[in-house]
Every structure is written in structure tokens, then in C-alpha cells.
């Protein structure tokens, strides 16, 4: 007999808790995928014009990996997406309409749509995950500097 486990099913304002057997399979049309982003090598990351490598995307969100090795040659003002840059390794210096930010490992930089920004420098081991969201985001973190 298969052991029961607790499962929580959520969708917007709905939260359902149930017990089910582990051998009960729920079929979906999608499969879980493991991506080793640390091993990905985006092209042109030593070029000022280089772009991050898109890993996952939809009409509303894009998740990309960046291993920039130098600053950008242009300011970017994204009018369609809020941008989140999560520093995984190394450090980088970002300048925005709102000031300069030193992005270190463990830091997240939130850039709302319409704010101009430029990466001015990056360490030789810099790696970041960049998330672009068409849906406007709200800052919820409690320990903001």
C-alpha cells in the first residue's frame, strides 16, 4: 500500500490541501527540466554590445543568464518590462536614473520599466540571472537597504 502525502494546490486566491498516494500521477502537458545555467556561455559577453542568453520566456516574462565581462556601450530604457538582476557570482556596477548601485553576490537589483540603466563595469567572474516581467512588480522585501 502506498503511503499518503500532503499536497497543496494553489491558483490565485484558491488554496486546496489534500492527501494523495505518491504513486498517483497527475498528467500535465509539460515536463520538469533541469538547466545548468552556470555552464551556459552566452555569446558576446566580452563585447560591449553583447546580450544575455535567454533561458526561458513567455509573452509576459523572460529569464536570462548574463556573464558580462565589461560595461555596456549604451544606456537601456525598457518601456515594456520591469527588470530584476540577481547577482549569482562576482560583482558589477550599475548606473540608473536613480543613482549608482554596486551589485554583489547575493544582491538583487530591481529596475522598474522606464528607468534608464547601464552596466559600467563587471568582475571577470560576474554572473547574473536577469528576469524581465511585463507584469508590473511590487517590492515586498522587508530588509531593504
PEPE-V763077 format. One record per backbone hydrogen bond with DSSP energy under -1.0 kcal/mol. CO is the residue of the C=O (numbers start at 1). NH is the residue of the N-H. If there is no record, write none. Layout:
{{CO NH} {CO NH}}
//
This chain:
{{3 22} {5 20} {7 18} {9 16} {11 14} {14 11} {16 9} {18 7} {20 5} {21 24} {35 37} {36 39} {44 47} {45 69} {47 50} {48 73} {53 65} {56 63} {60 134} {61 58} {62 132} {63 55} {63 56} {64 130} {65 53} {66 128} {76 117} {78 114} {82 133} {83 111} {84 131} {85 109} {86 129} {87 106} {89 127} {91 123} {92 103} {93 120} {93 121} {94 101} {95 118} {96 99} {99 96} {101 94} {103 92} {104 107} {107 87} {109 85} {111 83} {112 115} {116 97} {117 76} {118 95} {119 72} {121 93} {123 126} {127 88} {127 89} {128 66} {129 86} {130 64} {131 84} {132 62} {133 82}}
//
